[in-house]
């Protein structure tokens, strides 16, 4: 084993211990795979959970189906097994399906993992999940994402949340797991993060309780957090799950499909939500393209980023970009701006 591999595995071990040590025993942690994990890192992660959270089921998160498929194809190759089902009991996808091409990927993941959970915030996402689940005859768990004020992902708490939750609950092949609320963010989040995790938890819990009063069983509160929020998550004492705090890996490789066509530094994103005529929400399509303050839309014309976090952005739309719909592709580029 090379020294670099040893170092990566040890950094992963230290990170896992730090996260699990600062979280309350009532708070579960779902680490996010933001890079393709090495075999030794994944072994360390499972080992730490077995030691420090033996009462919890081991679950990991990927941003979307494409990242998950890439990670697990690699993982299967180094594990020597036919699938990931033997060593990964549960997988959570933070971003919903948005196009027909996602159906087969999600169906494949659902068939390979004992429990697949997907966060959704639109009826179109539910329709695509139903097609994926029915194609393999298996149930997919669903988290309904609620908007915490960023207008990046999520339905409004209240009637909108209830309507989407009922749409999920009506489907025999879907299981309503709970409410997902994200506290991560970029420029759209106030600088005083403080107890943002606690405030977001209270919002999500109120949604769960409201649904329960209306006869809908959505028992779990799941919070999406950024790495810098892990310390704030230590203030949580009630039962919930936190998703985030990525660990190291070998890194994602871009397909280069857009780079050749539109220039170096270009990466793709896809529309995952269209809440209003004048704006939409996109999710970045590859690890090599993180959305930052230096990211701009290069296609279609008329779209401007008005809010973002690492993987999602809100686009203000005009002109040609008004034709965007859920599943449409958007091209982004990170420009290095000098002052």
Kinemage of the C-alpha trace (Angstrom):
@kinemage 1
@onewidth
@group {chain A} dominant
@subgroup {mainchain}
@vectorlist {calphas} color= white
{ca unk a 1} P 0.000 0.000 0.000
{ca unk a 2} L 1.486 3.378 -0.988
{ca unk a 3} L 2.156 6.081 1.602
{ca unk a 4} L -0.277 8.442 -0.145
{ca unk a 5} L -3.063 5.867 0.137
{ca unk a 6} L -2.184 5.345 3.811
{ca unk a 7} L -2.334 9.100 4.400
{ca unk a 8} L -5.724 9.437 2.700
{ca unk a 9} L -7.170 6.582 4.740
{ca unk a 10} L -5.777 8.054 7.964
{ca unk a 11} L -7.200 11.512 7.164
{ca unk a 12} L -10.554 9.844 6.538
{ca unk a 13} L -10.303 8.037 9.904
{ca unk a 14} L -9.526 11.264 11.767
{ca unk a 15} L -12.315 13.153 10.018
{ca unk a 16} L -14.887 10.447 10.809
{ca unk a 17} L -13.876 10.315 14.464
{ca unk a 18} L -14.102 14.097 14.798
{ca unk a 19} L -17.557 14.272 13.205
{ca unk a 20} L -19.049 11.366 15.154
{ca unk a 21} L -17.529 12.598 18.414
{ca unk a 22} L -19.106 16.048 18.187
{ca unk a 23} L -22.582 14.893 17.176
{ca unk a 24} L -25.153 13.876 19.767
{ca unk a 25} L -25.838 10.099 19.884
{ca unk a 26} L -29.412 10.906 18.784
{ca unk a 27} L -28.129 12.542 15.598
{ca unk a 28} L -27.220 10.250 12.727
{ca unk a 29} L -24.632 11.165 10.118
{ca unk a 30} L -24.771 10.370 6.411
{ca unk a 31} L -21.337 11.243 4.930
{ca unk a 32} L -21.397 12.637 1.421
{ca unk a 33} L -19.181 11.064 -1.237
{ca unk a 34} L -18.070 14.138 -3.140
{ca unk a 35} L -15.200 12.253 -4.766
{ca unk a 36} L -14.754 8.648 -5.844
{ca unk a 37} L -13.690 6.839 -2.642
{ca unk a 38} L -10.651 4.625 -2.479
{ca unk a 39} L -11.071 1.078 -1.197
{ca unk a 40} L -9.184 1.789 2.014
{ca unk a 41} L -11.087 4.989 2.713
{ca unk a 42} L -14.411 3.225 2.368
{ca unk a 43} L -13.216 0.443 4.683
{ca unk a 44} L -12.177 3.047 7.263
{ca unk a 45} L -15.538 4.784 7.024
{ca unk a 46} L -17.461 1.570 7.644
{ca unk a 47} L -15.103 0.636 10.475
{ca unk a 48} L -15.667 3.949 12.267
{ca unk a 49} L -19.446 3.641 12.003
{ca unk a 50} L -19.352 0.076 13.319
{ca unk a 51} L -17.292 1.221 16.316
{ca unk a 52} L -19.003 4.515 17.191
{ca unk a 53} L -22.538 4.124 15.818
{ca unk a 54} L -23.264 0.379 16.033
{ca unk a 55} L -26.985 1.101 16.521
{ca unk a 56} L -27.215 2.987 13.189
{ca unk a 57} L -27.481 1.646 9.674
{ca unk a 58} L -24.533 2.682 7.526
{ca unk a 59} L -25.690 5.077 4.797
{ca unk a 60} L -23.819 7.363 2.408
{ca unk a 61} L -24.922 10.213 0.200
{ca unk a 62} L -24.108 11.265 -3.358
{ca unk a 63} L -25.194 14.515 -4.963
{ca unk a 64} L -27.028 12.791 -7.811
{ca unk a 65} L -27.450 9.524 -9.718
{ca unk a 66} L -24.611 10.211 -12.137
{ca unk a 67} L -22.074 10.674 -9.330
{ca unk a 68} L -23.354 7.581 -7.568
{ca unk a 69} L -23.126 5.386 -10.667
{ca unk a 70} L -19.562 6.572 -11.345
{ca unk a 71} L -18.503 5.943 -7.749
{ca unk a 72} L -20.051 2.513 -7.473
{ca unk a 73} L -18.836 1.250 -10.837
{ca unk a 74} L -15.335 1.993 -9.590
{ca unk a 75} L -16.072 0.545 -6.158
{ca unk a 76} L -17.378 -2.698 -7.651
{ca unk a 77} L -14.197 -3.012 -9.693
{ca unk a 78} L -11.948 -2.825 -6.629
{ca unk a 79} L -14.203 -4.832 -4.329
{ca unk a 80} L -14.246 -7.846 -6.636
{ca unk a 81} L -18.005 -8.258 -6.070
{ca unk a 82} L -20.847 -8.177 -8.568
{ca unk a 83} L -22.661 -5.282 -6.866
{ca unk a 84} L -22.460 -2.905 -3.907
{ca unk a 85} L -25.348 -4.516 -2.024
{ca unk a 86} L -23.051 -6.601 0.182
{ca unk a 87} L -21.288 -3.650 1.781
{ca unk a 88} L -23.574 -0.638 1.278
{ca unk a 89} L -27.019 -1.016 2.884
{ca unk a 90} L -28.322 2.473 2.066
{ca unk a 91} L -27.721 5.328 -0.364
{ca unk a 92} L -29.222 8.841 -0.381
{ca unk a 93} L -29.307 11.160 -3.420
{ca unk a 94} L -29.588 14.862 -2.571
{ca unk a 95} L -30.576 15.960 -6.082
{ca unk a 96} L -33.660 14.528 -7.817
{ca unk a 97} L -33.903 12.975 -11.286
{ca unk a 98} L -34.630 15.569 -13.951
{ca unk a 99} L -34.547 13.758 -17.299
{ca unk a 100} L -35.476 10.467 -18.946
{ca unk a 101} L -31.813 9.450 -18.929
{ca unk a 102} L -31.876 9.433 -15.126
{ca unk a 103} L -34.526 6.712 -14.958
{ca unk a 104} L -32.221 3.845 -15.887
{ca unk a 105} L -29.442 5.061 -13.574
{ca unk a 106} L -31.801 5.345 -10.604
{ca unk a 107} L -33.366 1.964 -11.402
{ca unk a 108} L -29.894 0.420 -11.448
{ca unk a 109} L -28.983 1.990 -8.117
{ca unk a 110} L -32.286 0.923 -6.541
{ca unk a 111} L -31.693 -2.641 -7.733
{ca unk a 112} L -28.140 -2.659 -6.320
{ca unk a 113} L -28.675 -1.064 -2.902
{ca unk a 114} L -31.057 -2.429 -0.237
{ca unk a 115} L -32.460 1.071 0.359
{ca unk a 116} L -32.296 4.023 -2.035
{ca unk a 117} L -33.605 7.413 -0.912
{ca unk a 118} L -34.051 10.399 -3.225
{ca unk a 119} L -34.906 14.004 -2.288
{ca unk a 120} L -37.552 15.649 -4.507
{ca unk a 121} L -39.272 19.030 -4.731
{ca unk a 122} L -41.448 18.744 -7.843
{ca unk a 123} L -44.202 16.483 -9.183
{ca unk a 124} L -42.030 15.790 -12.253
{ca unk a 125} L -39.406 14.234 -9.981
{ca unk a 126} L -42.049 11.948 -8.483
{ca unk a 127} L -43.150 10.861 -11.960
{ca unk a 128} L -39.591 9.926 -12.954
{ca unk a 129} L -39.017 8.024 -9.692
{ca unk a 130} L -42.220 6.048 -10.214
{ca unk a 131} L -41.010 4.966 -13.660
{ca unk a 132} L -37.649 3.893 -12.234
{ca unk a 133} L -39.212 1.965 -9.335
{ca unk a 134} L -41.837 0.249 -11.494
{ca unk a 135} L -39.215 -0.838 -14.018
{ca unk a 136} L -37.528 -3.038 -11.387
{ca unk a 137} L -40.465 -3.776 -9.093
{ca unk a 138} L -38.826 -2.225 -6.050
{ca unk a 139} L -39.761 0.537 -3.592
{ca unk a 140} L -37.757 3.773 -3.506
{ca unk a 141} L -37.765 5.952 -0.382
{ca unk a 142} L -38.459 9.661 -0.837
{ca unk a 143} L -37.606 12.795 1.126
{ca unk a 144} L -39.646 15.896 0.313
{ca unk a 145} L -37.265 18.866 0.219
{ca unk a 146} L -38.528 22.123 1.728
{ca unk a 147} L -37.270 25.621 0.959
{ca unk a 148} L -35.411 27.177 3.875
{ca unk a 149} L -35.303 30.644 2.330
{ca unk a 150} L -32.544 30.271 -0.257
{ca unk a 151} L -34.957 29.475 -3.109
{ca unk a 152} L -32.397 26.924 -4.356
{ca unk a 153} L -34.209 23.686 -3.665
{ca unk a 154} L -37.428 22.786 -1.943
{ca unk a 155} L -41.153 23.430 -1.878
{ca unk a 156} L -42.667 26.023 0.417
{ca unk a 157} L -43.609 24.651 3.861
{ca unk a 158} L -47.368 24.354 4.240
{ca unk a 159} L -49.836 23.471 1.467
{ca unk a 160} L -47.122 22.962 -1.193
{ca unk a 161} L -45.230 20.530 1.034
{ca unk a 162} L -48.422 18.661 1.858
{ca unk a 163} L -49.504 18.379 -1.797
{ca unk a 164} L -46.166 16.941 -2.899
{ca unk a 165} L -46.022 14.604 0.112
{ca unk a 166} L -49.493 13.273 -0.722
{ca unk a 167} L -48.431 12.689 -4.309
{ca unk a 168} L -45.527 10.574 -3.029
{ca unk a 169} L -47.641 8.686 -0.488
{ca unk a 170} L -50.200 7.708 -3.144
{ca unk a 171} L -47.604 5.760 -5.129
{ca unk a 172} L -47.303 2.098 -4.155
{ca unk a 173} L -43.722 1.946 -5.384
{ca unk a 174} L -42.606 4.982 -3.332
{ca unk a 175} L -42.245 5.338 0.429
{ca unk a 176} L -42.427 8.743 2.105
{ca unk a 177} L -39.418 8.736 4.428
{ca unk a 178} L -39.491 12.297 5.719
{ca unk a 179} L -38.510 15.919 5.154
{ca unk a 180} L -35.199 17.177 3.769
{ca unk a 181} L -34.030 20.718 4.540
{ca unk a 182} L -30.695 22.152 3.484
{ca unk a 183} L -28.673 24.614 5.566
{ca unk a 184} L -25.691 24.746 3.235
{ca unk a 185} L -25.229 27.767 1.017
{ca unk a 186} L -23.048 30.349 -0.629
{ca unk a 187} L -23.686 34.056 -0.965
{ca unk a 188} L -27.396 33.628 -0.343
{ca unk a 189} L -26.861 32.694 3.306
{ca unk a 190} L -26.424 35.289 6.035
{ca unk a 191} L -22.866 35.391 7.462
{ca unk a 192} L -24.017 34.702 11.031
{ca unk a 193} L -24.452 30.920 10.693
{ca unk a 194} L -24.699 30.438 14.468
{ca unk a 195} L -27.485 28.019 15.248
{ca unk a 196} L -28.662 27.770 11.610
{ca unk a 197} L -28.779 23.987 11.949
{ca unk a 198} L -31.140 24.278 14.920
{ca unk a 199} L -33.412 26.745 13.108
{ca unk a 200} L -33.522 24.549 10.011
{ca unk a 201} L -34.237 21.481 12.129
{ca unk a 202} L -37.162 23.253 13.782
{ca unk a 203} L -38.576 24.206 10.373
{ca unk a 204} L -38.270 20.630 9.082
{ca unk a 205} L -39.729 19.142 12.272
{ca unk a 206} L -42.724 21.476 12.059
{ca unk a 207} L -43.326 20.200 8.507
{ca unk a 208} L -43.184 16.580 9.722
{ca unk a 209} L -45.624 17.325 12.539
{ca unk a 210} L -47.974 19.179 10.192
{ca unk a 211} L -48.013 16.230 7.792
{ca unk a 212} L -48.645 13.808 10.653
{ca unk a 213} L -51.675 15.833 11.770
{ca unk a 214} L -53.005 15.471 8.231
{ca unk a 215} L -52.591 11.713 8.205
{ca unk a 216} L -49.243 11.517 6.395
{ca unk a 217} L -46.439 9.575 8.054
{ca unk a 218} L -43.167 11.330 7.178
{ca unk a 219} L -41.196 10.448 10.254
{ca unk a 220} L -37.605 11.520 9.609
{ca unk a 221} L -35.983 14.937 9.640
{ca unk a 222} L -32.912 15.000 7.394
{ca unk a 223} L -30.691 18.079 7.207
{ca unk a 224} L -28.240 18.812 4.407
{ca unk a 225} L -25.188 20.581 5.784
{ca unk a 226} L -21.908 21.974 4.508
{ca unk a 227} L -18.592 21.016 6.083
{ca unk a 228} L -18.417 24.285 8.024
{ca unk a 229} L -21.787 23.502 9.607
{ca unk a 230} L -20.639 20.280 11.272
{ca unk a 231} L -19.699 22.167 14.422
{ca unk a 232} L -23.077 23.935 14.436
{ca unk a 233} L -24.755 20.541 14.066
{ca unk a 234} L -23.323 19.626 17.472
{ca unk a 235} L -26.065 21.844 18.949
{ca unk a 236} L -28.722 19.416 17.715
{ca unk a 237} L -30.040 17.119 20.428
{ca unk a 238} L -33.309 15.799 18.988
{ca unk a 239} L -33.440 12.745 16.778
{ca unk a 240} L -32.564 13.552 13.159
{ca unk a 241} L -30.040 12.846 10.400
{ca unk a 242} L -27.415 15.212 9.031
{ca unk a 243} L -26.074 14.746 5.513
{ca unk a 244} L -22.727 16.234 4.517
{ca unk a 245} L -19.129 16.597 5.558
{ca unk a 246} L -17.478 15.006 2.486
{ca unk a 247} L -14.450 12.800 2.927
{ca unk a 248} L -11.432 12.451 0.694
{ca unk a 249} L -11.288 10.415 -2.488
{ca unk a 250} L -9.526 9.912 -5.777
{ca unk a 251} L -11.459 12.773 -7.413
{ca unk a 252} L -13.969 13.028 -10.205
{ca unk a 253} L -12.972 12.961 -13.832
{ca unk a 254} L -14.903 15.131 -16.260
{ca unk a 255} L -16.059 13.464 -19.452
{ca unk a 256} L -14.618 16.357 -21.434
{ca unk a 257} L -17.670 16.334 -23.677
{ca unk a 258} L -18.333 20.015 -23.192
{ca unk a 259} L -14.724 21.066 -22.787
{ca unk a 260} L -13.969 20.168 -26.357
{ca unk a 261} L -17.038 21.885 -27.694
{ca unk a 262} L -17.087 25.072 -25.673
{ca unk a 263} L -13.607 25.545 -24.250
{ca unk a 264} L -11.588 24.622 -21.183
{ca unk a 265} L -13.209 25.114 -17.819
{ca unk a 266} L -16.732 24.608 -19.108
{ca unk a 267} L -18.957 22.184 -17.225
{ca unk a 268} L -22.545 21.120 -17.519
{ca unk a 269} L -25.531 21.557 -15.238
{ca unk a 270} L -29.132 20.523 -15.513
{ca unk a 271} L -32.394 22.217 -14.579
{ca unk a 272} L -33.934 20.352 -11.650
{ca unk a 273} L -36.721 22.787 -10.757
{ca unk a 274} L -38.681 25.571 -12.446
{ca unk a 275} L -40.691 27.172 -9.624
{ca unk a 276} L -41.555 30.352 -11.548
{ca unk a 277} L -41.452 31.814 -15.042
{ca unk a 278} L -38.583 34.137 -14.212
{ca unk a 279} L -36.201 31.706 -12.516
{ca unk a 280} L -35.113 28.063 -12.280
{ca unk a 281} L -32.756 25.939 -10.161
{ca unk a 282} L -29.867 23.945 -11.634
{ca unk a 283} L -27.560 21.226 -10.292
{ca unk a 284} L -23.940 20.984 -11.419
{ca unk a 285} L -23.253 17.844 -13.415
{ca unk a 286} L -19.663 16.981 -12.443
{ca unk a 287} L -17.323 17.220 -9.486
{ca unk a 288} L -14.839 19.172 -11.620
{ca unk a 289} L -17.267 22.052 -11.852
{ca unk a 290} L -18.200 23.539 -8.486
{ca unk a 291} L -20.355 26.645 -8.604
{ca unk a 292} L -18.603 29.663 -7.074
{ca unk a 293} L -18.776 33.452 -7.140
{ca unk a 294} L -16.740 33.260 -10.361
{ca unk a 295} L -19.189 31.002 -12.213
{ca unk a 296} L -21.147 32.403 -15.151
{ca unk a 297} L -23.701 30.928 -17.537
{ca unk a 298} L -22.373 30.748 -21.096
{ca unk a 299} L -25.444 29.020 -22.557
{ca unk a 300} L -28.343 29.625 -22.982
{ca unk a 301} L -28.336 33.369 -23.427
{ca unk a 302} L -30.255 35.449 -20.927
{ca unk a 303} L -29.611 33.286 -17.843
{ca unk a 304} L -27.803 34.907 -14.900
{ca unk a 305} L -26.823 33.293 -11.590
{ca unk a 306} L -28.601 35.061 -8.726
{ca unk a 307} L -27.807 32.683 -5.855
{ca unk a 308} L -25.711 29.557 -5.370
{ca unk a 309} L -24.059 26.964 -3.206
{ca unk a 310} L -21.418 24.410 -4.227
{ca unk a 311} L -23.658 22.241 -6.404
{ca unk a 312} L -26.835 24.272 -7.017
{ca unk a 313} L -27.620 27.684 -8.414
{ca unk a 314} L -30.688 29.832 -8.983
{ca unk a 315} L -30.852 31.371 -12.454
{ca unk a 316} L -32.710 34.560 -13.276
{ca unk a 317} L -34.129 34.014 -16.764
{ca unk a 318} L -34.720 36.237 -19.784
{ca unk a 319} L -34.711 35.991 -23.572
{ca unk a 320} L -33.626 32.550 -24.881
{ca unk a 321} L -33.283 31.032 -21.408
{ca unk a 322} L -37.034 31.397 -20.781
{ca unk a 323} L -37.421 28.181 -22.804
{ca unk a 324} L -35.579 26.120 -20.166
{ca unk a 325} L -37.546 23.273 -18.593
{ca unk a 326} L -36.808 20.534 -16.065
{ca unk a 327} L -34.103 18.333 -17.582
{ca unk a 328} L -32.681 21.040 -19.864
{ca unk a 329} L -28.903 21.368 -20.028
{ca unk a 330} L -27.049 24.545 -19.073
{ca unk a 331} L -23.366 25.291 -19.703
{ca unk a 332} L -21.343 27.027 -17.007
{ca unk a 333} L -17.790 28.312 -16.770
{ca unk a 334} L -15.635 29.457 -13.882
{ca unk a 335} L -13.813 32.660 -14.782
{ca unk a 336} L -10.843 33.750 -12.693
{ca unk a 337} L -11.560 37.384 -11.985
{ca unk a 338} L -8.704 39.655 -11.059
{ca unk a 339} L -9.062 42.926 -9.200
